[in-house]
Amino acid sequence: MAEFSWPDRSQAPAADTVERNWFATVSALPLGSHVSGRVIGRQPFGIFLLIDGVPNAVGLAEITAMPHHMELPAMGAAVAGEVIWHADHNRQVKIRLDAWNVPS
């Protein structure tokens, strides 16, 4: 497996599904919400995750919003954090991670 990967289309919701459900996603995940999920993609700038309980949402935890002493979580790792932003332009929920490899 490559060190970095984009989300596999079989794991991530389709772009049109994310688009159609964006306002419901924002409503379900207000700023400050604590969320958990699973890593579905890794890039040098951060990780993509599926958010538990909100199947049509894609989360992004950028390395700038991660504890400095931590490495990127592995593909499939369980993670948890706080919603810090809703990126309307690309329909991503920005997450600040506080834990990974948490029990799922």
Secondary structure, 3 states (H helix, E strand, C coil): CCCCECCCCCCCCCHHHHHHCHHHHHHHCCCCCEEEEEEEEEECCEEEEEECCCCCCEEEEEHHHCCCCCCCCCCCCEEEEEEEEEECCCCEEEEEEEEECCCC
